[in-house]
Amino acid sequence: MEEIKEKKRIEVDIDNLKESIEELNNIKLNEKENEILEKIKTYLEDCEYYLKKNDLFTSFGCITYAHGLIDAIKINRSLI
């Protein structure tokens, strides 16, 4: 039962990350921020891959790192 909750949590985090990516896609990013955004998208792909493999630990690590990179861009731009 706990594994189902953890998997659902990751799925919610994936949806939230996709929303954040869309927000960033709607603003003009500088070159370095675009590089970071590409890394975020890669971590999202990795997260989804590991989730399908039922490796929740690795999937969660990928998604949390991606969220941290999103926050770094937002903090740099004073969006949060």
FIDO-142088 format. One record per residue: residue in three letters; residue number from 1; x, y, z of N, C-alpha, C, CB in turn. Coordinates in nm, 4 decimals. Last residue first. Glycine has a CB too. Layout:
// FIDO-142088
+------+-----+----------+----------+----------+----------+----------+----------+----------+----------+----------+----------+----------+----------+
: code : pos :      n.x :      n.y :      n.z :     ca.x :     ca.y :     ca.z :      c.x :      c.y :      c.z :     cb.x :     cb.y :     cb.z :
+------+-----+----------+----------+----------+----------+----------+----------+----------+----------+----------+----------+----------+----------+
:  ALA : NUM :        X :        Y :        Z :        X :        Y :        Z :        X :        Y :        Z :        X :        Y :        Z :
...
+------+-----+----------+----------+----------+----------+----------+----------+----------+----------+----------+----------+----------+----------+
***
This chain:
// FIDO-142088
+------+-----+----------+----------+----------+----------+----------+----------+----------+----------+----------+----------+----------+----------+
: code : pos :      n.x :      n.y :      n.z :     ca.x :     ca.y :     ca.z :      c.x :      c.y :      c.z :     cb.x :     cb.y :     cb.z :
+------+-----+----------+----------+----------+----------+----------+----------+----------+----------+----------+----------+----------+----------+
:  ILE :  80 :   0.9925 :   3.3549 :  -0.7433 :   0.9378 :   3.2994 :  -0.6193 :   0.9971 :   3.3725 :  -0.5017 :   0.9656 :   3.1479 :  -0.6083 :
:  LEU :  79 :   1.1104 :   3.4976 :  -0.9388 :   0.9736 :   3.4551 :  -0.9662 :   0.9102 :   3.3871 :  -0.8446 :   0.9711 :   3.3606 :  -1.0860 :
:  SER :  78 :   1.3706 :   3.5979 :  -0.9698 :   1.2845 :   3.6500 :  -0.8624 :   1.1367 :   3.6201 :  -0.8908 :   1.3054 :   3.8024 :  -0.8460 :
:  ARG :  77 :   1.5389 :   3.4635 :  -1.1303 :   1.4525 :   3.5622 :  -1.1953 :   1.3573 :   3.6286 :  -1.0964 :   1.3728 :   3.4966 :  -1.3069 :
:  ASN :  76 :   1.6544 :   3.2933 :  -0.9475 :   1.7403 :   3.3831 :  -1.0243 :   1.6594 :   3.4949 :  -1.0890 :   1.8166 :   3.3051 :  -1.1313 :
:  ILE :  75 :   1.4269 :   3.1502 :  -0.8746 :   1.4927 :   3.2366 :  -0.7764 :   1.5804 :   3.3379 :  -0.8483 :   1.5768 :   3.1531 :  -0.6764 :
:  LYS :  74 :   1.3786 :   3.0110 :  -1.1146 :   1.2780 :   3.1052 :  -1.0616 :   1.3400 :   3.2007 :  -0.9597 :   1.1609 :   3.0282 :  -0.9965 :
:  ILE :  73 :   1.6103 :   2.8544 :  -1.1370 :   1.5772 :   2.9525 :  -1.2411 :   1.4806 :   3.0565 :  -1.1870 :   1.5167 :   2.8829 :  -1.3646 :
:  ALA :  72 :   1.5825 :   2.7057 :  -0.8990 :   1.7021 :   2.7894 :  -0.9212 :   1.6758 :   2.8944 :  -1.0279 :   1.8226 :   2.7023 :  -0.9622 :
:  ASP :  71 :   1.3444 :   2.5658 :  -0.9407 :   1.3503 :   2.6689 :  -0.8364 :   1.4702 :   2.7608 :  -0.8562 :   1.3567 :   2.6041 :  -0.6975 :
:  ILE :  70 :   1.4350 :   2.3913 :  -1.1392 :   1.3266 :   2.4871 :  -1.1683 :   1.3323 :   2.6013 :  -1.0683 :   1.1868 :   2.4176 :  -1.1635 :
:  LEU :  69 :   1.6176 :   2.2454 :  -0.9875 :   1.6662 :   2.3273 :  -1.0983 :   1.5622 :   2.4301 :  -1.1411 :   1.7040 :   2.2390 :  -1.2169 :
:  GLY :  68 :   1.4383 :   2.1192 :  -0.8119 :   1.5404 :   2.2098 :  -0.7600 :   1.5971 :   2.3002 :  -0.8688 :   1.6525 :   2.1305 :  -0.6955 :
:  HIS :  67 :   1.2974 :   1.9568 :  -0.9871 :   1.2266 :   2.0655 :  -0.9185 :   1.3259 :   2.1672 :  -0.8618 :   1.1374 :   2.0092 :  -0.8053 :
:  ALA :  66 :   1.5064 :   1.7803 :  -1.0517 :   1.4475 :   1.8659 :  -1.1560 :   1.3727 :   1.9831 :  -1.0932 :   1.3518 :   1.7842 :  -1.2464 :
:  TYR :  65 :   1.5397 :   1.6534 :  -0.8070 :   1.6498 :   1.7328 :  -0.8620 :   1.5978 :   1.8285 :  -0.9686 :   1.7592 :   1.6410 :  -0.9211 :
:  THR :  64 :   1.2956 :   1.5219 :  -0.7868 :   1.3289 :   1.6258 :  -0.6885 :   1.4435 :   1.7134 :  -0.7386 :   1.3664 :   1.5621 :  -0.5531 :
:  ILE :  63 :   1.3094 :   1.3449 :  -1.0021 :   1.2066 :   1.4496 :  -1.0020 :   1.2402 :   1.5594 :  -0.9012 :   1.0687 :   1.3894 :  -0.9701 :
:  CYS :  62 :   1.5254 :   1.1771 :  -0.9315 :   1.5271 :   1.2536 :  -1.0562 :   1.4298 :   1.3712 :  -1.0505 :   1.4928 :   1.1629 :  -1.1748 :
:  GLY :  61 :   1.4327 :   1.0630 :  -0.6912 :   1.5547 :   1.1431 :  -0.6932 :   1.5624 :   1.2314 :  -0.8168 :   1.6765 :   1.0532 :  -0.6867 :
:  PHE :  60 :   1.2126 :   0.9192 :  -0.7824 :   1.1916 :   1.0327 :  -0.6920 :   1.3145 :   1.1228 :  -0.6882 :   1.1582 :   0.9832 :  -0.5504 :
:  SER :  59 :   1.3467 :   0.7252 :  -0.9351 :   1.2495 :   0.8147 :  -0.9980 :   1.2282 :   0.9392 :  -0.9121 :   1.1151 :   0.7418 :  -1.0208 :
:  THR :  58 :   1.4912 :   0.5926 :  -0.7381 :   1.5627 :   0.6664 :  -0.8416 :   1.4707 :   0.7664 :  -0.9096 :   1.6220 :   0.5706 :  -0.9447 :
:  PHE :  57 :   1.2699 :   0.4876 :  -0.5883 :   1.3770 :   0.5648 :  -0.5248 :   1.4498 :   0.6518 :  -0.6269 :   1.4767 :   0.4708 :  -0.4551 :
:  LEU :  56 :   1.1173 :   0.3378 :  -0.7649 :   1.0624 :   0.4613 :  -0.7094 :   1.1700 :   0.5492 :  -0.6470 :   0.9565 :   0.4292 :  -0.6060 :
:  ASP :  55 :   1.1227 :   0.1617 :  -1.0124 :   1.2345 :   0.2036 :  -0.9282 :   1.1972 :   0.3404 :  -0.8720 :   1.3715 :   0.2083 :  -1.0090 :
:  ASN :  54 :   0.9442 :   0.0747 :  -1.2020 :   0.9054 :   0.0625 :  -1.0611 :   1.0232 :   0.0853 :  -0.9659 :   0.8452 :  -0.0750 :  -1.0357 :
:  LYS :  53 :   0.9829 :   0.1424 :  -1.4566 :   1.0601 :   0.0266 :  -1.4101 :   1.0294 :  -0.0056 :  -1.2630 :   1.2111 :   0.0527 :  -1.4279 :
:  LYS :  52 :   0.8363 :   0.3754 :  -1.4607 :   0.7857 :   0.2596 :  -1.5361 :   0.8567 :   0.1312 :  -1.4949 :   0.8027 :   0.2823 :  -1.6870 :
:  LEU :  51 :   1.0148 :   0.5312 :  -1.3131 :   0.8820 :   0.5035 :  -1.2587 :   0.8210 :   0.3828 :  -1.3294 :   0.7898 :   0.6273 :  -1.2732 :
:  TYR :  50 :   1.2270 :   0.5524 :  -1.4874 :   1.2447 :   0.4739 :  -1.3658 :   1.1107 :   0.4422 :  -1.2988 :   1.3354 :   0.5484 :  -1.2685 :
:  TYR :  49 :   1.1014 :   0.7155 :  -1.6858 :   1.1609 :   0.5859 :  -1.7196 :   1.1697 :   0.4975 :  -1.5943 :   1.3021 :   0.6054 :  -1.7825 :
:  GLU :  48 :   1.0359 :   0.9456 :  -1.5437 :   0.9284 :   0.8639 :  -1.6018 :   0.9789 :   0.7241 :  -1.6374 :   0.8704 :   0.9326 :  -1.7273 :
:  CYS :  47 :   1.2957 :   1.0337 :  -1.4805 :   1.1983 :   1.0059 :  -1.3762 :   1.0882 :   0.9135 :  -1.4281 :   1.1380 :   1.1364 :  -1.3234 :
:  ASP :  46 :   1.4029 :   1.0819 :  -1.7340 :   1.4611 :   0.9789 :  -1.6482 :   1.3626 :   0.9367 :  -1.5395 :   1.5916 :   1.0294 :  -1.5846 :
:  GLU :  45 :   1.2393 :   1.2947 :  -1.8138 :   1.2392 :   1.1701 :  -1.8906 :   1.2943 :   1.0548 :  -1.8065 :   1.3220 :   1.1862 :  -2.0198 :
:  LEU :  44 :   1.3214 :   1.4793 :  -1.6157 :   1.1815 :   1.4378 :  -1.6248 :   1.1704 :   1.3052 :  -1.7002 :   1.0967 :   1.5470 :  -1.6946 :
:  TYR :  43 :   1.5894 :   1.5126 :  -1.6844 :   1.5564 :   1.4521 :  -1.5550 :   1.4106 :   1.4060 :  -1.5524 :   1.5828 :   1.5521 :  -1.4402 :
:  THR :  42 :   1.5472 :   1.6401 :  -1.9297 :   1.6143 :   1.5100 :  -1.9258 :   1.5847 :   1.4382 :  -1.7950 :   1.7660 :   1.5266 :  -1.9439 :
:  LYS :  41 :   1.4311 :   1.8772 :  -1.8460 :   1.3536 :   1.7866 :  -1.9313 :   1.4152 :   1.6469 :  -1.9337 :   1.3443 :   1.8423 :  -2.0741 :
:  ILE :  40 :   1.6502 :   1.9835 :  -1.7074 :   1.5245 :   1.9551 :  -1.6368 :   1.4417 :   1.8554 :  -1.7171 :   1.4435 :   2.0857 :  -1.6128 :
:  LYS :  39 :   1.8269 :   2.0257 :  -1.9169 :   1.8613 :   1.9272 :  -1.8138 :   1.7363 :   1.8867 :  -1.7352 :   1.9691 :   1.9841 :  -1.7178 :
:  GLU :  38 :   1.6880 :   2.2298 :  -2.0459 :   1.7093 :   2.1025 :  -2.1160 :   1.7468 :   1.9917 :  -2.0177 :   1.8193 :   2.1176 :  -2.2229 :
:  LEU :  37 :   1.7080 :   2.4273 :  -1.8502 :   1.5758 :   2.3755 :  -1.8863 :   1.5891 :   2.2423 :  -1.9610 :   1.4990 :   2.4784 :  -1.9729 :
:  ILE :  36 :   1.9809 :   2.4797 :  -1.8617 :   1.9249 :   2.4204 :  -1.7404 :   1.7885 :   2.3590 :  -1.7705 :   1.9131 :   2.5261 :  -1.6282 :
:  GLU :  35 :   1.9900 :   2.5986 :  -2.1126 :   2.0679 :   2.4771 :  -2.0868 :   2.0124 :   2.4039 :  -1.9650 :   2.2175 :   2.5114 :  -2.0655 :
:  ASN :  34 :   1.8316 :   2.8221 :  -2.0609 :   1.7863 :   2.7227 :  -2.1590 :   1.8618 :   2.5909 :  -2.1438 :   1.8039 :   2.7766 :  -2.3014 :
:  GLU :  33 :   1.9997 :   2.9553 :  -1.8841 :   1.8707 :   2.9055 :  -1.8350 :   1.8119 :   2.8016 :  -1.9311 :   1.7717 :   3.0225 :  -1.8163 :
:  LYS :  32 :   2.2047 :   3.0238 :  -2.0623 :   2.2331 :   2.9337 :  -1.9502 :   2.1041 :   2.8741 :  -1.8946 :   2.3092 :   3.0081 :  -1.8389 :
:  GLU :  31 :   2.0669 :   3.2017 :  -2.2375 :   2.1313 :   3.0799 :  -2.2862 :   2.1542 :   2.9779 :  -2.1747 :   2.2636 :   3.1142 :  -2.3521 :
:  ASN :  30 :   1.7544 :   3.3116 :  -2.0861 :   1.8873 :   3.3338 :  -2.1420 :   1.9505 :   3.1984 :  -2.1776 :   1.9774 :   3.4127 :  -2.0413 :
:  LEU :  29 :   1.4120 :   3.2972 :  -2.1884 :   1.5215 :   3.2537 :  -2.1031 :   1.6549 :   3.2872 :  -2.1694 :   1.5113 :   3.1022 :  -2.0740 :
:  LYS :  28 :   1.1078 :   3.4434 :  -2.1912 :   1.2358 :   3.4413 :  -2.2633 :   1.3470 :   3.4084 :  -2.1641 :   1.2634 :   3.5786 :  -2.3347 :
:  ILE :  27 :   0.8335 :   3.2262 :  -2.1103 :   0.9147 :   3.3456 :  -2.0863 :   1.0466 :   3.3304 :  -2.1619 :   0.9399 :   3.3673 :  -1.9328 :
:  ASN :  26 :   0.7090 :   2.9879 :  -2.1528 :   0.6353 :   3.1091 :  -2.1900 :   0.7114 :   3.2377 :  -2.1604 :   0.5036 :   3.1121 :  -2.1181 :
:  ASN :  25 :   0.8593 :   2.7896 :  -2.0453 :   0.8543 :   2.7964 :  -2.1917 :   0.7868 :   2.9248 :  -2.2393 :   0.7804 :   2.6748 :  -2.2481 :
:  LEU :  24 :   0.7968 :   2.8170 :  -1.7790 :   0.9274 :   2.8646 :  -1.8255 :   0.9328 :   2.8748 :  -1.9771 :   1.0380 :   2.7722 :  -1.7762 :
:  GLU :  23 :   0.5430 :   2.6989 :  -1.7817 :   0.5584 :   2.8380 :  -1.7379 :   0.6902 :   2.8954 :  -1.7903 :   0.5531 :   2.8477 :  -1.5831 :
:  GLU :  22 :   0.6143 :   2.4383 :  -1.8595 :   0.5304 :   2.5204 :  -1.9475 :   0.5410 :   2.6685 :  -1.9108 :   0.3835 :   2.4744 :  -1.9398 :
:  ILE :  21 :   0.7511 :   2.3603 :  -1.6296 :   0.8231 :   2.3681 :  -1.7573 :   0.7451 :   2.4552 :  -1.8547 :   0.8459 :   2.2266 :  -1.8171 :
:  SER :  20 :   0.5397 :   2.3578 :  -1.4469 :   0.6499 :   2.4531 :  -1.4290 :   0.7307 :   2.4696 :  -1.5574 :   0.7418 :   2.4074 :  -1.3151 :
:  GLU :  19 :   0.3919 :   2.1449 :  -1.5512 :   0.3322 :   2.2787 :  -1.5441 :   0.4411 :   2.3844 :  -1.5307 :   0.2332 :   2.2884 :  -1.4257 :
:  LYS :  18 :   0.5755 :   1.9383 :  -1.5098 :   0.5349 :   1.9719 :  -1.6466 :   0.4703 :   2.1102 :  -1.6524 :   0.4375 :   1.8661 :  -1.7011 :
:  LEU :  17 :   0.5791 :   1.9345 :  -1.2304 :   0.6994 :   1.9714 :  -1.3042 :   0.6652 :   2.0115 :  -1.4477 :   0.7998 :   1.8555 :  -1.3040 :
:  ASN :  16 :   0.3195 :   1.8451 :  -1.1752 :   0.3627 :   1.9780 :  -1.1297 :   0.4860 :   2.0255 :  -1.2056 :   0.3919 :   1.9761 :  -0.9792 :
:  ASP :  15 :   0.3343 :   1.5863 :  -1.2863 :   0.2375 :   1.6843 :  -1.3383 :   0.2776 :   1.8264 :  -1.3002 :   0.0961 :   1.6538 :  -1.2853 :
:  ILE :  14 :   0.5317 :   1.4804 :  -1.1178 :   0.5546 :   1.4881 :  -1.2626 :   0.4606 :   1.5907 :  -1.3240 :   0.5347 :   1.3496 :  -1.3295 :
:  ASP :  13 :   0.4016 :   1.4866 :  -0.8710 :   0.5210 :   1.5693 :  -0.8914 :   0.5531 :   1.5851 :  -1.0404 :   0.6414 :   1.5079 :  -0.8181 :
:  VAL :  12 :   0.2075 :   1.2922 :  -0.9217 :   0.1655 :   1.4301 :  -0.8958 :   0.2823 :   1.5252 :  -0.9183 :   0.1110 :   1.4449 :  -0.7518 :
:  GLU :  11 :   0.3803 :   1.0716 :  -0.9443 :   0.2962 :   1.1097 :  -1.0577 :   0.2452 :   1.2532 :  -1.0433 :   0.1779 :   1.0129 :  -1.0709 :
:  ILE :  10 :   0.4830 :   1.0624 :  -0.6849 :   0.5731 :   1.0912 :  -0.7964 :   0.4929 :   1.1363 :  -0.9180 :   0.6588 :   0.9672 :  -0.8312 :
:  ARG :   9 :   0.2484 :   0.9922 :  -0.5496 :   0.3187 :   1.1173 :  -0.5165 :   0.4115 :   1.1579 :  -0.6303 :   0.3992 :   1.1020 :  -0.3851 :
:  LYS :   8 :   0.1997 :   0.7392 :  -0.6533 :   0.1039 :   0.8469 :  -0.6790 :   0.1698 :   0.9826 :  -0.6532 :  -0.0228 :   0.8301 :  -0.5905 :
:  LYS :   7 :   0.4167 :   0.6027 :  -0.5407 :   0.4049 :   0.6131 :  -0.6860 :   0.3107 :   0.7263 :  -0.7235 :   0.3556 :   0.4805 :  -0.7462 :
:  GLU :   6 :   0.3517 :   0.6214 :  -0.2706 :   0.4754 :   0.6817 :  -0.3198 :   0.4692 :   0.7015 :  -0.4708 :   0.5964 :   0.5945 :  -0.2826 :
:  LYS :   5 :   0.1146 :   0.4737 :  -0.2656 :   0.1144 :   0.6151 :  -0.2259 :   0.2372 :   0.6870 :  -0.2801 :   0.1092 :   0.6283 :  -0.0730 :
:  ILE :   4 :   0.2146 :   0.2240 :  -0.3408 :   0.1137 :   0.2892 :  -0.4248 :   0.1081 :   0.4381 :  -0.3933 :  -0.0255 :   0.2244 :  -0.4041 :
:  GLU :   3 :   0.3788 :   0.1649 :  -0.1258 :   0.4391 :   0.1833 :  -0.2577 :   0.3417 :   0.2537 :  -0.3522 :   0.4821 :   0.0475 :  -0.3167 :
:  GLU :   2 :   0.1935 :   0.1231 :   0.0766 :   0.2817 :   0.2405 :   0.0849 :   0.3440 :   0.2707 :  -0.0511 :   0.3927 :   0.2178 :   0.1902 :
:  MET :   1 :   0.0818 :  -0.1200 :   0.0000 :   0.0000 :   0.0000 :   0.0000 :   0.0864 :   0.1267 :   0.0000 :  -0.0931 :  -0.0004 :   0.1207 :
+------+-----+----------+----------+----------+----------+----------+----------+----------+----------+----------+----------+----------+----------+
***
